[in-house]
């Protein structure tokens, strides 16, 4: 039989995946897999688990949890060979899964893993660790990890909204120097996003992302006194292609130099403040998605 390792976070989202382990085991057994379940027991535990299983021979790695759990797994893997990954999203928001049209319903997610197409995808290596879909700093970016986990369990995405209200009147002004493939510039910004996705925080940030070409999208929001939230509203809700005060470009390498005290958010997880240096790892992982999603966002494989 083929071998499958499944890492799951028992407290992710509404905490109901653990009640479906027998169903999951039967589905994979029927498909010819011998499956091993490994449960995370504390924050960042998935990093250690992923690191340890790299010494094992397995055909498929499945992750169940939120984007943060998948983020930890990616940071624990040793990239001696491209791992084949299936994802069963069970977190509160799951922006990464929404971009790739991976359903949160367990039965449908497993259908996709067993019948979808393995597709090579970029991830990003940075001085703050690897990330899958976003690294951000500035207004509202800490909501995913400062929101009380009990609120997230019972209120879902509404919990993020309630936390965001507190930050409405505290917009940071960050002085930065930015170096990228196309040159160098300086400025004052309130929000900066490095994106390898379509969706971030439930909003469509990038209209037509390319997820296998070795580049990321960078979106910068200028600090505009009294008008920052209006700028966000126009960008996130109305989504025009061109917005004064918003700068967008694509790059393979990037360095953002800042001494601002705000911390970075990488895939919904808290990272240290300070400078950010990144380089795209082209087609570093292999994730199972639908043929329709592959056609939409993947052009090179």
Buried (B, 14 or more C-beta within 10 A) or exposed (E): EEBBBBBBBBBBBBEEBBEBBEEBBEBBEEBEBBBBBBBBEEEEBBBEBBBEBBEEEBEBBBBBBBBBBBBBBBBBBEBEEBBBBBBBBBBBBBBBBBBBEBBBEBEEBBBBBBEBBBBBBBBBBBBBBBBBBBBBBBBBBBBBBEBEEEBBBEBBEEBBEEBBEEBEEEBBBBEBEBBBEEEEEEEEBBBBBBBBBBBBBBEBBBEEBBBBBBBBBBBBBBBBEEEBBEBBEBBBEEEEEEBEBBBBBBBBEBBBBBEBEBBBBBBBBBBEBBBBBBBBBBBBBBBBBBEEBBEBBBEEE
